[in-house]
Amino acid sequence: MPGSGWTPPLDTVVDALNRRDVGRFIEACGPGVGLEVRGSGELAPHNEQLWRAVTRRGRAQVRAYLEELFAALPSLHARADDVRGLPCWTTAVLELAGVDGSGLPFSATADVRLRGDGRRIRTVNLEVVDLEVGGDLLARADRDPRRYFEAFLGGADE
């Protein structure tokens, strides 16, 4: 079977998010790509249009969603942990941090699953499991406040 053993490229997705490169993200996706973003009802009701019950189909809709995401979050830095690559699937924990359009720092954690068809990403599923928003994040001893400004500082991890 062509593409058996192919693992969807999570590193490409993370790099595209960090570089705010919609084209690179879309290039990794098949024409009928599906994107679903869900969040628990327990999460902060901030920028909900980005993470509560989002469903997009096709490259044009996914492109529009990413453009909306980047407009609402002028500083966004992504990092993947606990990555598990399987044939045709990649799962990971995605950590997102930055500053939203109103100047508030945010920190989010999402479980992500990418499914591929052997050459391109076919589906992207994100379940937002934690979301914190507000200036008090900058004073937390367990977090480096620079993480919220990575996109502005140009120090995004590769």
Secondary structure as the mmCIF struct_conf table of DSSP 4:
data_model
#
loop_
_struct_conf.conf_type_id
_struct_conf.id
_struct_conf.beg_label_comp_id
_struct_conf.beg_label_asym_id
_struct_conf.beg_label_seq_id
_struct_conf.end_label_comp_id
_struct_conf.end_label_asym_id
_struct_conf.end_label_seq_id
TURN_TY1_P TURN_TY1_P1 PRO A 2 GLY A 5
HELX_RH_AL_P HELX_RH_AL_P1 LEU A 10 ARG A 19
TURN_TY1_P TURN_TY1_P2 ARG A 20 ARG A 20
HELX_RH_AL_P HELX_RH_AL_P2 VAL A 22 GLU A 27
TURN_TY1_P TURN_TY1_P3 ALA A 28 ALA A 28
STRN STRN1 CYS A 29 GLY A 39
TURN_TY1_P TURN_TY1_P4 GLY A 41 GLU A 42
BEND BEND1 LEU A 43 LEU A 43
BEND BEND2 HIS A 46 ASN A 47
HELX_RH_3T_P HELX_RH_3T_P1 GLU A 48 LEU A 50
TURN_TY1_P TURN_TY1_P5 TRP A 51 TRP A 51
BEND BEND3 ARG A 52 ALA A 53
STRN STRN2 VAL A 54 ARG A 57
HELX_RH_AL_P HELX_RH_AL_P3 GLY A 58 ALA A 72
BEND BEND4 PRO A 74 PRO A 74
STRN STRN3 SER A 75 LEU A 86
TURN_TY1_P TURN_TY1_P6 PRO A 87 CYS A 88
STRN STRN4 TRP A 89 VAL A 99
TURN_TY1_P TURN_TY1_P7 GLY A 101 SER A 102
BEND BEND5 GLY A 103 GLY A 103
STRN STRN5 PRO A 105 GLY A 116
BEND BEND6 ASP A 117 ARG A 120
STRN STRN6 ILE A 121 VAL A 133
BEND BEND7 GLY A 134 GLY A 134
HELX_RH_3T_P HELX_RH_3T_P2 GLY A 135 ALA A 139
TURN_TY1_P TURN_TY1_P8 ALA A 141 ASP A 142
BEND BEND8 ARG A 143 ARG A 143
HELX_RH_3T_P HELX_RH_3T_P3 PRO A 145 PHE A 149
HELX_RH_AL_P HELX_RH_AL_P4 GLU A 150 LEU A 153
TURN_TY1_P TURN_TY1_P9 GLY A 154 GLY A 154
#
